[in-house]
Amino acid sequence: MPTILVADDDANIRELVCLFLRNDGFATVEAEDGKEAMAIYTSTHVDLVVLDIMMPIMDGWTLCKELRRANPDLPLLMLTARGETWEKVKGFELGADDYLTKPFDPLELSVRVKALLKRYRIGSTQKIQLGNVILDRQTYKVMRGTESLTLPLKEFELLYKLAGTPGQVYTRVQLIDQIWGIDYAGDDRTIDVHIKRLRERFATTADFRIETVRGLGYRLEVHE
């Protein structure tokens, strides 16, 4: 049974979220601020964290950063009473996987939690090999022959997504939704920036190439 940590200073919100999650078969633990959430995380097995931004003592921004530093694989879903674009961008930059603005439909929260857990579990049990390049979704490590490469989280996830289905074309919107989250409101040209960086990192790799499909998006082609 997956365990969800719910961090929010509003007791009513915590109660509502935990009730719906328990009804869906999840175990829940609660924290009323970021400091308490970190203490619980370090002493309890947690599969996913639902965290509010505006909390006392340690806010959601800091908590997100600390959790991501402690565990790059931990799914993080941020809640906020406000929906400004800059907040969403900052959340994703700090490592949040998805975003939900209050007031929200508890059913939507449940769906998002399940989707994040599914994405994490599928990824954590798979490695993708492209010639002499191996992507390990569990450790977020990339091996190129005997060389170990460290990629920023979103670059890794973007490469992993494309590599999982070689030849399939993904639009910018699809990649934004699946990697940055469906509530991401930034410029979808951020995909172009990440693709450019990946191409530069693997410019000397002959085993695969990320190709632009004009008017559509991107696909990864494996070279035999």
C-alpha positions in Angstrom: 0.0 0.0 0.0 1.6 3.3 -1.1 2.1 5.9 1.6 1.3 9.6 0.8 2.7 12.4 3.0 0.3 15.4 3.0 1.9 18.6 4.2 -0.5 21.6 4.6 -1.0 24.0 7.5 -4.8 23.9 6.9 -6.2 21.1 9.0 -9.4 20.9 6.9 -7.5 20.5 3.7 -5.3 17.8 5.2 -8.4 16.0 6.4 -10.1 16.2 3.0 -7.1 15.1 1.1 -6.3 12.2 3.4 -9.9 11.0 3.4 -10.1 10.8 -0.4 -6.7 9.2 -0.6 -7.5 6.6 2.0 -10.8 5.8 0.3 -8.6 5.1 -2.8 -6.5 2.6 -0.9 -3.6 4.8 0.1 -2.0 5.1 3.6 -1.5 8.7 4.6 0.6 10.7 7.1 0.2 14.3 7.8 2.4 17.4 8.5 1.3 20.9 9.3 4.5 22.6 8.1 7.6 21.9 6.1 9.8 21.2 9.0 7.5 18.5 10.4 7.2 17.1 6.9 10.9 16.6 6.6 11.1 15.0 10.0 8.4 12.5 8.9 10.1 11.9 5.6 13.4 11.0 7.3 11.8 8.6 9.7 8.9 7.1 7.5 8.8 5.4 4.2 6.9 7.8 1.9 6.0 7.0 -1.8 4.7 10.5 -2.7 4.3 13.9 -1.2 1.4 16.4 -1.6 2.7 19.7 -0.3 1.2 23.2 0.1 3.3 26.2 -0.8 2.2 28.6 1.9 3.2 26.9 5.2 4.8 28.3 8.3 8.3 27.5 9.6 9.4 25.9 6.3 7.4 26.8 3.2 6.6 24.6 0.3 9.4 26.0 -1.9 12.0 25.1 0.6 10.4 21.7 1.4 10.3 20.9 -2.3 14.0 21.7 -2.7 15.0 19.7 0.3 12.9 16.6 -0.7 14.3 16.7 -4.2 17.8 16.9 -2.9 17.2 14.0 -0.6 15.5 11.8 -3.2 15.5 12.7 -6.9 12.9 10.0 -7.6 10.3 11.0 -5.1 7.0 12.2 -6.8 6.0 15.7 -5.6 2.6 17.3 -6.2 2.3 20.9 -5.1 -0.8 22.7 -3.9 -1.5 26.4 -3.8 -4.3 28.8 -3.2 -3.0 30.9 -6.0 -2.4 30.1 -9.6 0.1 32.6 -10.9 2.3 31.4 -13.7 5.5 32.4 -11.9 4.6 30.1 -9.0 4.1 27.2 -11.3 7.4 27.8 -13.1 9.3 28.2 -9.7 7.7 24.9 -8.5 8.8 23.0 -11.5 12.3 24.5 -11.4 12.6 23.3 -7.8 11.6 19.8 -8.8 7.8 19.5 -8.5 6.3 16.9 -10.8 2.8 18.3 -10.9 0.7 21.2 -9.7 -2.9 21.7 -8.5 -4.5 25.0 -7.6 -7.0 25.3 -4.7 -9.9 24.9 -4.6 -9.6 21.6 -6.4 -11.7 18.6 -7.1 -10.5 15.7 -4.8 -11.2 13.3 -7.6 -8.7 15.2 -9.8 -6.2 15.1 -7.0 -6.6 11.3 -6.7 -6.1 10.9 -10.5 -3.0 13.0 -10.5 -1.5 11.0 -7.5 -2.2 7.7 -9.3 -0.6 9.0 -12.5 2.5 10.2 -10.7 2.9 6.8 -8.9 2.4 4.9 -12.1 5.0 7.0 -13.9 7.4 6.6 -11.1 6.9 2.8 -10.7 7.2 2.1 -14.4 10.3 4.2 -14.7 11.9 2.8 -11.6 11.9 -0.7 -12.9 13.3 -0.1 -16.3 16.5 0.7 -18.1 16.7 1.8 -21.7 19.8 1.0 -23.8 20.6 2.9 -26.9 23.8 1.3 -28.3 26.4 2.0 -25.7 24.2 4.5 -23.8 22.2 3.2 -20.9 19.5 5.3 -19.1 18.6 4.1 -15.6 15.3 5.7 -14.5 15.8 4.4 -10.9 19.0 6.2 -10.3 18.7 8.9 -13.0 22.2 7.9 -14.2 23.3 7.8 -17.7 26.2 5.5 -18.8 28.0 6.1 -22.1 30.3 3.1 -22.3 32.3 3.4 -19.1 31.6 7.1 -18.7 29.0 8.2 -16.2 27.0 11.3 -17.1 24.9 13.4 -14.8 21.9 15.2 -16.5 19.6 17.8 -15.0 16.3 16.1 -14.0 14.1 17.5 -16.8 16.8 16.7 -19.4 17.0 13.1 -18.2 13.2 12.7 -18.2 12.9 14.2 -21.7 15.6 11.9 -23.1 14.0 8.9 -21.3 10.6 9.7 -22.7 11.9 10.0 -26.3 14.1 6.9 -25.9 11.2 4.8 -24.6 9.5 4.8 -28.0 12.1 5.4 -30.7 10.6 6.8 -33.9 7.4 8.1 -32.2 6.8 11.8 -32.8 5.9 13.9 -29.7 4.6 17.4 -29.9 5.9 20.1 -27.6 2.5 20.1 -25.8 2.7 16.4 -25.2 6.2 16.6 -23.8 5.3 19.6 -21.6 2.2 17.8 -20.2 4.0 14.5 -19.6 7.2 15.9 -18.1 6.4 19.3 -16.7 2.8 18.6 -15.9 -0.5 19.6 -17.5 -0.8 22.8 -15.4 2.6 24.1 -16.6 1.9 27.6 -18.1 5.4 28.6 -19.3 6.6 28.9 -22.8 6.6 25.5 -24.6 9.8 26.6 -26.3 11.5 25.4 -23.2 11.4 22.0 -24.9 13.6 23.4 -27.7 16.1 24.6 -25.1 16.3 21.2 -23.5 16.5 19.4 -26.8 19.4 21.7 -27.9 21.3 20.8 -24.7 20.7 17.1 -25.1 22.0 17.3 -28.7 25.1 19.0 -27.5 25.7 16.5 -24.7 25.4 13.5 -27.1 26.9 15.2 -30.3 29.6 12.5 -30.4 27.2 9.6 -29.8 26.5 7.7 -33.0 23.9 5.4 -31.6 20.9 7.8 -31.6 19.8 11.2 -32.7 17.0 13.5 -31.7 15.3 14.7 -34.9 13.0 17.6 -35.5 9.8 16.8 -37.3 8.9 20.1 -38.9 5.5 21.4 -37.8 5.0 18.6 -35.4 7.7 18.1 -32.7 10.5 15.7 -32.0 11.4 12.0 -32.2 14.4 9.9 -31.3 15.9 7.7 -34.0 18.2 4.8 -33.2 21.1 4.1 -35.6 21.9 0.5 -36.0 
